[in-house]
Amino acid sequence: MRFDPEHLPPVLARFLEERHLATVTTLRPDGRPHVVPVGFTWDAATATARVITSGTSRKVANVEAAGGPGAHAVLCQVDGRRWVALEGSARVRSDAIAVAEAEAAYRRRYRQPRPNPARVVLELVVDRVVGSVPSEP
């Protein structure tokens, strides 16, 4: 089922707040998908998902290689028969404020992130949400 990223039903919003890991899919320069496990945070107010990662990671290289608004990515969170995919345009942010805010959000959802001086934020502005989240897990 498809959902409006700016007006998610409460059951789906709660699912995005629960502590789960996900996968992020970016596209390599040759068009092949690159899929890796990640933790992410969801900002409902801006329909934005954030992944903290190393600036030297393949996913960052993929987004940077796409350049501009052409970097598409998908975050997919699964728990049994409940799942959601957040699709949108990705960009890399390396400014200290963006990294600190993303680390704080990650700490609230998961745990204190390990130190990483090369840390950046993969930011996904979500324009499409699909999934199946029954009210009972």
Buried (B, 14 or more C-beta within 10 A) or exposed (E): EEBEBEEBEEEBBEBBEEEBEBBBBBBBEEEEEBEBEBBBBBBEEEBBBBBBBEBEBEBBBBBBEBEEEEBBBBBBBBBEEBBBBBBBBBBBBEEEEBBEBBBEBBEEBBEEBEEEEEBBBBBBBBBEBBBEBEEEE
